Every structure is written in C-alpha cells, then in structure tokens.
C-alpha cells in the first residue's frame, strides 16, 4: 500500500509543480518540469498497473499540463508585439550600435 500512496503523492507533486511554475510564470522551471514529466511517468508506470485513483491522478496531471501549456501560449502571444517591434527596428539598432562602437573607439585614441 505504501507504494500506491507514494505513487499518488508523486503524481500530485508532478502536477502541482507544473501548475505552480506556470502560475508564477517561471518558464525555466516549467520547462524543466515538463522535460522531467515523461521519464517520471514512465518510471511510475513500470511499478505496475494503475489503480482507478492513480488513473484519476494521471488525468489531473494531464489537465495541469494542458493548463500550463495554455499559460505558455498566452505568454508567447503577449510577447509577439514586442518581438515584432524589435524585428522592425533591427536595422536601426544595428546602425546605432555601429555608430556607438565607432564613437567609443574614436574617444579611446
């Protein structure tokens, strides 16, 4: 029974860490958790058949993962205007950087 309880606790932890990272917009941590999810689930599955409670916990993890993915997509959409502005002004930024570099080089001589 301890293994089953441990497996349920591990599933809850996996889902909760995804949910927490997404809510905090901690994209680095969310990426780490998302990459660790498949190996962790695979290891848990190797412990034997899932009980009904564990399958329900798996569905919660799936829902938490889906919610986290929606948070990421929304954040990416929110960044798109800024990225587009940066792309549009790229030539000006390059010219400014080259001019600044020339100016600082001339003042060091």
Secondary structure, DSSP 8 states (H G I E B T S, - for coil): -HHHHHHHHHHHHHHHHHHHHHHTT-HHHHHHHHHHHHHHHHHHHTTS---HHHHHHHHHHHHHHHHHHHHHHHHHHHHHHHHHHHHHTHHHHHHHHHHHHHHHHHHT-
